[in-house]
Every structure is written in structure tokens, then in C-alpha cells.
Amino acid sequence: MGKNKMKSKKAATKRFKITGSGRVMHKQTGQGHLLSKKSRRRKRRLSVQGEIKGRPARTIRDTLLSE
């Protein structure tokens, strides 16, 4: 029998992305609804992806790369 592979957590794959260099990126919160009251500047800044650093990034990377 072959080896069993670990499955990656689907919730994590939808929320986080690993770049080619290994950085963990996430989408900013606050862009789901009620956008008419938010300024153009605020919406533009929310569209930029954020980076997760430190121990949480390591945990997420391990969760995603466990395939």
C-alpha cells in the first residue's frame, strides 16, 4: 500500500496564498459589503493584500503545504 497524504485545510486554502518566495499573504477584511459609505481611498487600500509574519505564518504555511 502507498503512503497516505495529508489533506490541506480547505478553509486555509481559501483565505491564504503562499507566494513563490514563501511569504503568506491574506486579503484585507472590510470589503464584503457596505461599500457605499467607504471612501475611494479606503477601498483602494483595502484591496492590497497583507502579509502575515512570524509564528502564525509558519503555522499557516505548514497547514497549506501538508498536501
N, CA, C and O atoms as a GROMACS GRO file, in nm:
protein
  268
    1MET      N    1   0.083  -0.119   0.000
    1MET     CA    2   0.000   0.000   0.000
    1MET      C    3   0.088   0.126   0.000
    1MET      O    4   0.198   0.126   0.056
    2GLY      N    5   0.037   0.232  -0.063
    2GLY     CA    6   0.112   0.355  -0.069
    2GLY      C    7   0.101   0.438   0.057
    2GLY      O    8   0.027   0.404   0.150
    3LYS      N    9   0.176   0.546   0.058
    3LYS     CA   10   0.171   0.636   0.174
    3LYS      C   11   0.042   0.718   0.170
    3LYS      O   12  -0.011   0.749   0.064
    4ASN      N   13  -0.006   0.750   0.287
    4ASN     CA   14  -0.122   0.839   0.295
    4ASN      C   15  -0.074   0.983   0.295
    4ASN      O   16   0.020   1.018   0.366
    5LYS      N   17  -0.139   1.065   0.215
    5LYS     CA   18  -0.103   1.206   0.209
    5LYS      C   19  -0.192   1.284   0.304
    5LYS      O   20  -0.310   1.253   0.320
    6MET      N   21  -0.134   1.387   0.366
    6MET     CA   22  -0.213   1.476   0.450
    6MET      C   23  -0.295   1.568   0.358
    6MET      O   24  -0.246   1.614   0.255
    7LYS      N   25  -0.418   1.593   0.396
    7LYS     CA   26  -0.500   1.687   0.321
    7LYS      C   27  -0.478   1.827   0.375
    7LYS      O   28  -0.461   1.846   0.496
    8SER      N   29  -0.479   1.925   0.284
    8SER     CA   30  -0.467   2.063   0.331
    8SER      C   31  -0.605   2.110   0.376
    8SER      O   32  -0.707   2.065   0.324
    9LYS      N   33  -0.607   2.200   0.474
    9LYS     CA   34  -0.733   2.253   0.526
    9LYS      C   35  -0.794   2.345   0.421
    9LYS      O   36  -0.732   2.444   0.380
   10LYS      N   37  -0.915   2.314   0.377
   10LYS     CA   38  -0.978   2.390   0.270
   10LYS      C   39  -1.007   2.534   0.312
   10LYS      O   40  -1.001   2.625   0.229
   11ALA      N   41  -1.039   2.554   0.439
   11ALA     CA   42  -1.065   2.691   0.486
   11ALA      C   43  -0.939   2.776   0.471
   11ALA      O   44  -0.947   2.894   0.435
   12ALA      N   45  -0.823   2.717   0.497
   12ALA     CA   46  -0.697   2.791   0.486
   12ALA      C   47  -0.662   2.818   0.340
   12ALA      O   48  -0.611   2.925   0.307
   13THR      N   49  -0.690   2.722   0.252
   13THR     CA   50  -0.656   2.743   0.111
   13THR      C   51  -0.740   2.855   0.050
   13THR      O   52  -0.696   2.921  -0.043
   14LYS      N   53  -0.860   2.876   0.102
   14LYS     CA   54  -0.946   2.983   0.051
   14LYS      C   55  -0.903   3.120   0.104
   14LYS      O   56  -0.926   3.222   0.038
   15ARG      N   57  -0.842   3.124   0.222
   15ARG     CA   58  -0.812   3.251   0.287
   15ARG      C   59  -0.669   3.300   0.266
   15ARG      O   60  -0.644   3.420   0.272
   16PHE      N   61  -0.577   3.210   0.243
   16PHE     CA   62  -0.436   3.248   0.237
   16PHE      C   63  -0.373   3.202   0.106
   16PHE      O   64  -0.419   3.107   0.043
   17LYS      N   65  -0.265   3.271   0.068
   17LYS     CA   66  -0.192   3.237  -0.053
   17LYS      C   67  -0.043   3.242  -0.021
   17LYS      O   68   0.002   3.334   0.048
   18ILE      N   69   0.031   3.146  -0.070
   18ILE     CA   70   0.176   3.146  -0.049
   18ILE      C   71   0.242   3.191  -0.178
   18ILE      O   72   0.216   3.136  -0.285
   19THR      N   73   0.328   3.292  -0.168
   19THR     CA   74   0.397   3.343  -0.285
   19THR      C   75   0.512   3.250  -0.323
   19THR      O   76   0.542   3.155  -0.251
   20GLY      N   77   0.574   3.278  -0.435
   20GLY     CA   78   0.685   3.197  -0.480
   20GLY      C   79   0.802   3.198  -0.385
   20GLY      O   80   0.875   3.099  -0.374
   21SER      N   81   0.821   3.310  -0.315
   21SER     CA   82   0.932   3.319  -0.220
   21SER      C   83   0.895   3.265  -0.082
   21SER      O   84   0.978   3.263   0.008
   22GLY      N   85   0.769   3.222  -0.066
   22GLY     CA   86   0.728   3.160   0.061
   22GLY      C   87   0.656   3.250   0.158
   22GLY      O   88   0.626   3.209   0.270
   23ARG      N   89   0.627   3.374   0.118
   23ARG     CA   90   0.554   3.464   0.207
   23ARG      C   91   0.406   3.425   0.209
   23ARG      O   92   0.353   3.376   0.110
   24VAL      N   93   0.341   3.447   0.323
   24VAL     CA   94   0.199   3.414   0.337
   24VAL      C   95   0.120   3.543   0.327
   24VAL      O   96   0.139   3.635   0.406
   25MET      N   97   0.030   3.550   0.229
   25MET     CA   98  -0.050   3.669   0.205
   25MET      C   99  -0.196   3.642   0.239
   25MET      O  100  -0.242   3.528   0.232
   26HIS      N  101  -0.268   3.749   0.276
   26HIS     CA  102  -0.410   3.736   0.307
   26HIS      C  103  -0.483   3.858   0.254
   26HIS      O  104  -0.424   3.964   0.232
   27LYS      N  105  -0.613   3.843   0.233
   27LYS     CA  106  -0.698   3.952   0.187
   27LYS      C  107  -0.739   4.036   0.307
   27LYS      O  108  -0.766   3.983   0.414
   28GLN      N  109  -0.743   4.168   0.290
   28GLN     CA  110  -0.785   4.256   0.398
   28GLN      C  111  -0.935   4.239   0.423
   28GLN      O  112  -1.011   4.212   0.330
   29THR      N  113  -0.976   4.254   0.546
   29THR     CA  114  -1.119   4.246   0.579
   29THR      C  115  -1.185   4.380   0.552
   29THR      O  116  -1.118   4.482   0.544
   30GLY      N  117  -1.317   4.380   0.539
   30GLY     CA  118  -1.392   4.504   0.525
   30GLY      C  119  -1.435   4.537   0.384
   30GLY      O  120  -1.481   4.648   0.358
   31GLN      N  121  -1.420   4.443   0.291
   31GLN     CA  122  -1.459   4.472   0.154
   31GLN      C  123  -1.578   4.389   0.108
   31GLN      O  124  -1.610   4.387  -0.010
   32GLY      N  125  -1.642   4.321   0.199
   32GLY     CA  126  -1.750   4.231   0.162
   32GLY      C  127  -1.880   4.301   0.128
   32GLY      O  128  -1.949   4.263   0.033
   33HIS      N  129  -1.915   4.405   0.206
   33HIS     CA  130  -2.042   4.474   0.185
   33HIS      C  131  -2.034   4.612   0.247
   33HIS      O  132  -1.933   4.648   0.308
   34LEU      N  133  -2.142   4.690   0.232
   34LEU     CA  134  -2.150   4.828   0.282
   34LEU      C  135  -2.037   4.915   0.225
   34LEU      O  136  -1.975   4.992   0.298
   35LEU      N  137  -2.012   4.902   0.095
   35LEU     CA  138  -1.901   4.973   0.034
   35LEU      C  139  -1.935   5.117  -0.002
   35LEU      O  140  -1.845   5.198  -0.026
   36SER      N  141  -2.065   5.152  -0.006
   36SER     CA  142  -2.102   5.287  -0.050
   36SER      C  143  -2.060   5.392   0.052
   36SER      O  144  -2.033   5.506   0.015
   37LYS      N  145  -2.054   5.356   0.179
   37LYS     CA  146  -2.017   5.453   0.282
   37LYS      C  147  -1.866   5.467   0.298
   37LYS      O  148  -1.820   5.558   0.368
   38LYS      N  149  -1.789   5.379   0.236
   38LYS     CA  150  -1.645   5.384   0.250
   38LYS      C  151  -1.585   5.468   0.137
   38LYS      O  152  -1.632   5.464   0.023
   39SER      N  153  -1.482   5.543   0.169
   39SER     CA  154  -1.422   5.632   0.070
   39SER      C  155  -1.344   5.552  -0.034
   39SER      O  156  -1.307   5.437  -0.011
   40ARG      N  157  -1.320   5.615  -0.149
   40ARG     CA  158  -1.242   5.550  -0.255
   40ARG      C  159  -1.104   5.512  -0.204
   40ARG      O  160  -1.052   5.405  -0.234
   41ARG      N  161  -1.047   5.603  -0.128
   41ARG     CA  162  -0.912   5.580  -0.075
   41ARG      C  163  -0.910   5.458   0.018
   41ARG      O  164  -0.820   5.375   0.011
   42ARG      N  165  -1.009   5.449   0.102
   42ARG     CA  166  -1.016   5.335   0.196
   42ARG      C  167  -1.034   5.203   0.122
   42ARG      O  168  -0.970   5.104   0.154
   43LYS      N  169  -1.124   5.203   0.021
   43LYS     CA  170  -1.147   5.080  -0.057
   43LYS      C  171  -1.022   5.040  -0.135
   43LYS      O  172  -0.992   4.921  -0.149
   44ARG      N  173  -0.950   5.138  -0.187
   44ARG     CA  174  -0.828   5.110  -0.261
   44ARG      C  175  -0.723   5.049  -0.170
   44ARG      O  176  -0.652   4.956  -0.209
   45ARG      N  177  -0.712   5.101  -0.049
   45ARG     CA  178  -0.615   5.048   0.046
   45ARG      C  179  -0.654   4.910   0.095
   45ARG      O  180  -0.568   4.828   0.128
   46LEU      N  181  -0.782   4.883   0.101
   46LEU     CA  182  -0.828   4.750   0.143
   46LEU      C  183  -0.802   4.645   0.034
   46LEU      O  184  -0.797   4.526   0.064
   47SER      N  185  -0.787   4.690  -0.090
   47SER     CA  186  -0.768   4.594  -0.200
   47SER      C  187  -0.627   4.535  -0.202
   47SER      O  188  -0.604   4.434  -0.268
   48VAL      N  189  -0.532   4.598  -0.131
   48VAL     CA  190  -0.395   4.549  -0.127
   48VAL      C  191  -0.387   4.432  -0.030
   48VAL      O  192  -0.438   4.439   0.082
   49GLN      N  193  -0.322   4.324  -0.072
   49GLN     CA  194  -0.309   4.209   0.016
   49GLN      C  195  -0.209   4.237   0.126
   49GLN      O  196  -0.110   4.306   0.106
   50GLY      N  197  -0.237   4.181   0.244
   50GLY     CA  198  -0.148   4.196   0.358
   50GLY      C  199  -0.062   4.073   0.375
   50GLY      O  200  -0.095   3.965   0.326
   51GLU      N  201   0.049   4.090   0.446
   51GLU     CA  202   0.140   3.978   0.470
   51GLU      C  203   0.130   3.935   0.615
   51GLU      O  204   0.117   4.018   0.705
   52ILE      N  205   0.136   3.805   0.638
   52ILE     CA  206   0.138   3.751   0.773
   52ILE      C  207   0.281   3.711   0.804
   52ILE      O  208   0.346   3.643   0.724
   53LYS      N  209   0.331   3.753   0.920
   53LYS     CA  210   0.470   3.727   0.956
   53LYS      C  211   0.478   3.649   1.086
   53LYS      O  212   0.381   3.641   1.162
   54GLY      N  213   0.593   3.593   1.110
   54GLY     CA  214   0.622   3.529   1.238
   54GLY      C  215   0.563   3.389   1.251
   54GLY      O  216   0.546   3.317   1.152
   55ARG      N  217   0.534   3.352   1.374
   55ARG     CA  218   0.485   3.218   1.404
   55ARG      C  219   0.353   3.184   1.333
   55ARG      O  220   0.339   3.073   1.283
   56PRO      N  221   0.255   3.277   1.327
   56PRO     CA  222   0.131   3.244   1.255
   56PRO      C  223   0.156   3.207   1.109
   56PRO      O  224   0.090   3.119   1.054
   57ALA      N  225   0.252   3.275   1.045
   57ALA     CA  226   0.283   3.245   0.905
   57ALA      C  227   0.338   3.104   0.891
   57ALA      O  228   0.305   3.032   0.797
   58ARG      N  229   0.422   3.063   0.987
   58ARG     CA  230   0.478   2.928   0.983
   58ARG      C  231   0.367   2.823   0.997
   58ARG      O  232   0.366   2.722   0.927
   59THR      N  233   0.274   2.849   1.088
   59THR     CA  234   0.164   2.756   1.111
   59THR      C  235   0.078   2.743   0.986
   59THR      O  236   0.041   2.633   0.946
   60ILE      N  237   0.046   2.857   0.923
   60ILE     CA  238  -0.038   2.856   0.803
   60ILE      C  239   0.036   2.786   0.689
   60ILE      O  240  -0.024   2.707   0.615
   61ARG      N  241   0.165   2.815   0.674
   61ARG     CA  242   0.244   2.752   0.568
   61ARG      C  243   0.244   2.599   0.585
   61ARG      O  244   0.229   2.526   0.487
   62ASP      N  245   0.262   2.554   0.708
   62ASP     CA  246   0.261   2.409   0.733
   62ASP      C  247   0.125   2.348   0.702
   62ASP      O  248   0.116   2.238   0.649
   63THR      N  249   0.018   2.422   0.734
   63THR     CA  250  -0.118   2.374   0.708
   63THR      C  251  -0.144   2.362   0.559
   63THR      O  252  -0.206   2.266   0.514
   64LEU      N  253  -0.097   2.461   0.482
   64LEU     CA  254  -0.123   2.460   0.338
   64LEU      C  255  -0.033   2.364   0.262
   64LEU      O  256  -0.074   2.307   0.160
   65LEU      N  257   0.087   2.346   0.309
   65LEU     CA  258   0.182   2.263   0.236
   65LEU      C  259   0.183   2.118   0.283
   65LEU      O  260   0.277   2.043   0.254
   66SER      N  261   0.079   2.079   0.356
   66SER     CA  262   0.074   1.942   0.407
   66SER      C  263   0.013   1.847   0.305
   66SER      O  264  -0.022   1.735   0.340
   67GLU      N  265  -0.001   1.890   0.181
   67GLU     CA  266  -0.063   1.806   0.078
   67GLU      C  267   0.026   1.689   0.041
   67GLU      O  268  -0.011   1.608  -0.044
   0.00000   0.00000   0.00000
